[in-house]
Amino acid sequence: MKNLLILFVIISFGCKSNETLIGDNNNGVSMTNLYPFKYDKLWGYADFHGNTIINPQFEEAALFSYGIALVKKDNLYGYISNKGHWKIKPKYISAETFILAHYRRKNDDRITTKSLIAKVNNGTRDIYINSNGDPPKGERITYGACGNGRTFPRLDEYSIRNTDGTYELKYKYYKLKNDTFWHKVIDTTQLSIDTIIQLKYEFALLKKDSKYAVYSTDVSKGYDVFKNERIIIPVDSYYTVSPKFIYDDVKFKMIYGEEVPSSIYKKGDKWGIIDIRGQEMVPFIYNDIKEEKYGSRYLVEFEEEKFGYISIISESKNVIRGRENIGYKYVVREHFKRK
């Protein structure tokens, strides 16, 4: 199996689309958008339901950004509309997706203009073009910042380090003697964990003997985040922490120059996606998964040398607050047809 990063080298740089969304409860998934797919040697575009809209004819194809998609044909890059018509015919040896940028005109002091801008190479040098294919009449192009907030490790709050360099988890719970009296118990695991990486929202990624587990650090504080209650057991009982080391691999990504775990994990020889709590979002059925830089769209290899996009739709927070189970429910939409 070839690496997705080689087969699909174009990524989406747009922070926000001007497409019409299904609604506020669809995680940014657009029904009017088109999605690249590859069944054989060439890429085409399908609609939200996987119906072919633009027949396969491109050597490479990117997601649409502001109604324009970057494609490669006859070894040159150009741009198409969502009708499949050329907006800018292929003539560049390299190119990037259009983004909404701000630039300052030469003769207008302190006046900035907002426009769609893309960087391309015409065979001689890198230049910027607008959505008409013309160089913008400006300078000092600046891009709007997008991205996730940085997380910082707080390992000493819930772990100790063994003399051999491995880690143990510190945790506490409460023993209930009667209806009015309970006392706190402090304990440690005997796991000899190789690596602990702090994730967001009080969760950590653990690694032991080449296997990974997702751990709620709130357990180390005597709180069960899944049941939304304090950990209290009878006085004659014992409580142990048993993380499930069930993942064989995890993909990492760069955020602000720091390599952090993504949500893409591997079980056996298949890849899937989990949320920060370890709840399955995408089943482990794909040969490979590549995350887009922005948004909730993922490029997957669903069969050998067959590629397409998936989107993840989740319940709104208001729906989740209305029931006892605080976990999310996810629906995966495949924007391609399995043949």
C-alpha positions in Angstrom: 0.0 0.0 0.0 1.4 3.3 -1.0 1.6 6.2 1.5 -1.3 8.6 1.2 1.1 11.5 1.6 2.7 10.5 -1.7 -0.5 9.7 -3.6 -2.3 12.8 -2.4 0.1 15.7 -2.0 -2.4 18.6 -2.1 -4.0 19.7 1.1 -6.8 22.2 1.8 -5.6 25.5 3.2 -8.9 27.3 3.6 -10.1 28.0 7.1 -13.8 28.5 6.2 -15.9 27.7 3.2 -18.7 29.8 1.7 -20.8 26.6 1.1 -24.3 26.3 2.5 -24.2 23.9 5.5 -26.8 21.3 6.4 -27.3 22.9 9.7 -25.6 23.7 13.0 -25.6 20.0 14.0 -23.5 18.6 11.1 -19.9 19.4 12.2 -19.2 21.7 9.2 -20.3 19.1 6.6 -21.7 20.6 3.4 -24.2 18.9 1.2 -23.4 21.2 -1.8 -19.7 20.5 -1.7 -17.9 18.1 -4.0 -15.4 15.5 -2.8 -12.4 13.9 -4.8 -12.4 10.1 -5.3 -10.1 7.7 -7.1 -11.3 4.3 -8.2 -8.6 3.5 -10.7 -5.8 5.7 -11.9 -7.5 9.1 -12.1 -9.4 11.4 -9.7 -12.9 12.7 -10.2 -15.5 14.4 -8.0 -18.6 13.1 -6.2 -21.4 14.8 -4.4 -22.3 14.4 -0.7 -24.0 11.1 -1.4 -21.1 9.7 -3.5 -22.7 10.2 -6.9 -20.2 11.1 -9.7 -20.5 14.7 -10.7 -17.1 15.2 -12.5 -15.8 12.1 -14.2 -12.3 10.9 -13.3 -9.8 12.7 -15.5 -7.2 14.3 -13.1 -3.8 13.1 -11.9 -4.4 14.9 -8.6 -7.4 16.6 -7.1 -7.9 18.8 -4.0 -11.0 19.6 -2.0 -12.9 22.7 -3.1 -12.1 25.9 -1.3 -14.4 28.9 -1.9 -15.9 27.1 -5.0 -12.6 26.5 -6.6 -10.5 23.3 -6.7 -6.9 22.7 -7.5 -6.3 19.8 -10.0 -3.5 18.4 -12.0 -3.9 17.4 -15.6 -1.2 16.5 -18.2 1.4 17.0 -15.5 0.4 20.7 -15.0 -1.8 22.4 -12.3 -4.9 24.4 -12.9 -8.2 25.3 -11.2 -11.8 24.2 -11.9 -15.3 25.3 -10.8 -17.7 22.9 -9.1 -19.3 22.5 -12.5 -16.1 21.0 -13.8 -15.3 24.0 -16.0 -11.8 25.4 -16.1 -11.5 28.7 -14.2 -7.7 28.7 -14.8 -6.4 26.2 -17.3 -3.5 24.0 -16.3 -0.2 25.8 -16.9 1.7 25.7 -13.6 4.4 23.2 -12.5 3.3 23.6 -8.9 0.3 25.3 -7.1 -1.5 25.7 -3.9 -5.2 25.9 -3.0 -6.9 29.3 -2.9 -7.2 30.9 0.5 -8.8 34.2 1.6 -5.9 36.6 2.2 -5.4 40.2 3.1 -2.9 42.4 1.2 -2.0 46.0 1.2 -2.1 48.0 -2.0 1.0 49.9 -3.0 -0.5 53.3 -3.1 -3.1 53.1 -0.4 -1.4 53.7 3.0 -2.9 51.4 5.8 -5.6 50.1 3.5 -5.9 46.4 3.2 -7.9 44.4 0.6 -9.3 40.9 1.1 -9.2 38.6 -1.8 -8.8 34.9 -2.9 -5.0 34.3 -3.3 -3.0 31.3 -4.4 0.7 30.7 -4.7 1.8 29.1 -8.0 5.0 28.4 -9.9 5.0 29.3 -13.6 8.2 27.5 -14.3 10.4 30.5 -13.6 9.5 31.5 -10.1 6.8 31.5 -7.4 4.1 34.1 -7.9 0.7 34.9 -6.4 -2.5 34.9 -8.5 -6.1 35.9 -7.8 -9.2 33.7 -8.7 -9.0 35.1 -12.3 -5.4 34.0 -12.7 -4.0 37.5 -12.6 -1.3 38.8 -10.2 -2.9 40.8 -7.4 -2.0 44.5 -7.5 -0.6 44.6 -4.0 2.1 43.6 -1.6 2.7 42.4 1.9 0.2 39.4 1.6 -0.7 38.1 5.1 -2.7 35.0 5.9 -5.3 34.7 8.6 -4.3 32.4 11.4 -6.2 29.1 12.0 -5.4 26.2 14.2 -5.9 24.5 17.5 -4.7 25.7 20.9 -1.5 24.3 22.2 -1.5 21.8 25.0 1.1 21.5 27.7 2.1 18.3 29.5 1.2 18.0 33.2 2.7 14.6 33.8 3.6 15.2 37.4 0.0 15.6 38.4 -0.9 12.0 37.7 2.3 10.0 37.3 5.6 9.0 38.9 8.7 7.9 37.2 10.5 4.6 38.0 14.2 4.4 38.3 14.4 2.6 34.9 12.7 5.5 33.2 9.2 4.0 32.9 6.1 5.6 34.4 3.4 4.6 36.8 0.0 6.3 37.1 -1.0 7.9 40.4 -4.6 7.8 41.2 -7.0 8.2 44.1 -10.5 6.9 45.0 -12.8 7.0 48.0 -13.9 4.1 50.3 -17.4 4.3 51.8 -17.6 2.9 55.3 -21.2 4.0 55.8 -23.7 6.5 54.6 -21.9 9.4 56.2 -18.3 8.5 56.3 -15.7 7.9 53.6 -12.0 8.3 53.3 -9.5 9.0 50.5 -7.1 6.3 49.2 -4.0 7.0 47.2 -2.5 4.3 45.0 -0.2 3.7 42.0 -0.3 1.3 39.1 2.3 -1.4 38.3 2.2 -0.9 34.5 5.7 0.3 33.7 4.4 2.6 31.0 6.9 3.7 28.3 5.4 7.0 27.3 2.7 9.4 28.6 1.6 12.3 26.4 -0.9 14.9 27.6 -4.0 15.3 25.4 -6.7 17.9 25.7 -9.5 17.9 28.2 -7.8 15.9 30.9 -6.9 12.8 28.8 -3.6 11.2 28.1 -2.1 8.9 25.5 -0.2 6.0 27.1 2.3 3.7 25.3 3.5 0.3 26.6 5.3 -2.4 24.6 4.4 -0.8 21.3 0.7 -0.6 22.2 -1.3 2.6 22.9 -4.2 3.4 25.3 -6.3 6.5 26.0 -6.5 7.3 29.7 -8.8 9.8 31.5 -6.5 11.7 34.0 -9.6 12.7 36.0 -9.5 9.1 37.2 -6.2 10.1 38.9 -8.2 12.7 40.8 -10.9 10.2 41.9 -13.5 11.1 39.3 -15.1 8.9 36.6 -15.6 11.3 33.7 -17.7 8.7 31.7 -20.2 8.1 34.5 -19.9 11.8 35.6 -19.5 10.9 39.3 -16.9 10.5 42.0 -15.2 7.1 42.4 -16.6 5.6 45.7 -16.4 1.9 46.5 -17.2 -0.2 49.7 -14.6 -0.1 52.4 -13.7 -3.8 51.9 -13.1 -3.4 48.2 -10.2 -2.4 46.0 -10.1 -0.1 42.9 -7.5 -0.6 40.2 -6.7 1.4 37.0 -6.6 -0.8 33.9 -6.0 1.2 30.7 -6.9 -0.8 27.6 -3.8 -1.0 25.4 -5.7 -1.9 22.2 -4.2 0.4 19.5 -1.2 -0.7 17.4 -0.3 2.7 16.1 -1.3 6.4 16.1 -0.7 9.2 13.6 0.9 12.4 14.8 0.5 16.0 13.4 2.3 19.3 13.8 0.6 22.1 15.8 2.6 25.3 16.3 5.8 23.4 15.7 5.1 20.7 18.2 4.3 17.1 17.2 1.1 15.9 18.9 -1.1 12.8 18.6 -4.0 13.0 16.1 -7.3 11.2 16.4 -6.3 8.5 13.8 -5.5 5.1 15.4 -4.7 1.7 14.1 -6.1 -1.7 15.2 -4.4 -4.7 13.6 -4.0 -3.7 9.9 -6.9 -1.2 9.8 -7.2 2.5 10.7 -10.1 4.3 12.4 -10.7 7.5 14.3 -11.5 8.0 18.0 -12.4 11.1 20.0 -10.5 12.6 22.9 -12.3 10.2 25.3 -11.4 7.1 23.3 -14.9 6.7 21.9 -15.0 5.4 18.4 -15.9 7.9 15.8 -14.9 6.1 12.6 -14.8 2.3 12.5 -11.5 0.5 12.0 -12.2 -0.6 8.4 -9.9 1.6 6.3 -6.4 0.7 4.8 -5.3 4.3 5.6 -6.6 7.6 6.7 -5.3 11.1 6.1 -6.6 14.1 8.0 -7.2 17.4 6.2 -5.4 20.4 7.7 -8.8 22.1 8.5 -12.2 20.8 9.0 -13.7 17.3 9.7 -13.0 15.7 6.3 -10.6 12.8 5.9 -9.1 11.1 2.9 -9.4 7.3 3.2 -8.1 4.3 1.2 -11.2 2.1 1.4 -9.9 -0.6 -0.8 -6.5 -1.3 -2.4 -5.7 1.8 -4.5 -9.2 3.2 -4.1 -9.6 6.5 -2.4 -12.4 8.8 -1.3 -13.4 11.3 1.4 -15.5 10.8 4.6 -17.1 13.3 6.9 -18.0 12.8 10.5 -21.3 14.2 11.8 -21.9 14.3 15.5 -24.8 15.3 17.8 -25.0 18.8 19.1 -23.9 19.6 22.7 -27.5 20.5 23.5 -28.7 17.0 22.6 -25.9 15.4 24.7 -26.8 17.5 27.7 -30.3 16.2 27.6 -29.4 12.7 28.5 -27.4 10.9 31.2 -24.8 9.4 28.8 -22.5 12.3 28.1 -20.7 10.7 25.1 -21.3 11.8 21.6 -23.0 9.8 18.9 -21.3 9.9 15.5 -22.4 9.2 11.9 -19.8 8.6 9.2 -20.7 9.7 5.7 -18.7 8.2 2.8 -18.6 10.5 -0.2 -17.9 7.7 -2.7 -19.6 4.5 -3.9 -18.2 1.1 -3.0 -18.2 -1.0 -6.2 
